[in-house]
Amino acid sequence: MSERPPEDKLPIVIGISGASGAALAARAIVRLGEAGWPMIVTCTTAGERIWLQEVEEPFLRFAERCRQRFSVEVLDNRDIGANIASGRMVTRGMIVLPCSMDALSAIAHGRSTNLLQRAADVTIKEARPLVLVPRESPLSAIHLENMLKLARLGVRIVPPVPAFYLHPQTVEDIINDVIGRAIRALGILESLEEPAP
């Protein structure tokens, strides 16, 4: 039986669902990769569609470029038997970004109809850090109740809210701040350093 790897070498699971905000996921993958974190990524079908609309590059092409630079494993979201669907696969935690209200609802109610949902369910049951970056506005009472339910379970909810007091000059400044907050919520402080210009 293999030994558990050191905490700083455990992979981070990244789930990408079908909500606007593909640039957030892209930046998170690059930033975590630059910081030396191994990642396991899964993207829903809707996530891939929105990724193509917003990034103008197929998700799998982006993922392949990342695999050439970083330790990134991409798993088919339909593969409910993949390693991250089991608590035996030890991870550092999981970030879902962007997190659609459909994905958030599924996670809040323990639904596991795809790999992203199952991985989040495993993360909760194994008491590992789970961070959701929800993308919806305005929020209905249903959305807020689902977020409250998850927050009470210890899930960190990190909406992509611009920090105007930092006087961001570009959209990239806002994205970097949001990703920094999500990474900090996961408990990875050394990844917060801003990338070199």
Order of alpha helices (4+ residues) and beta strands (2+ residues): beta-alpha-beta-alpha-alpha-beta-beta-alpha-alpha-beta-alpha-beta-alpha
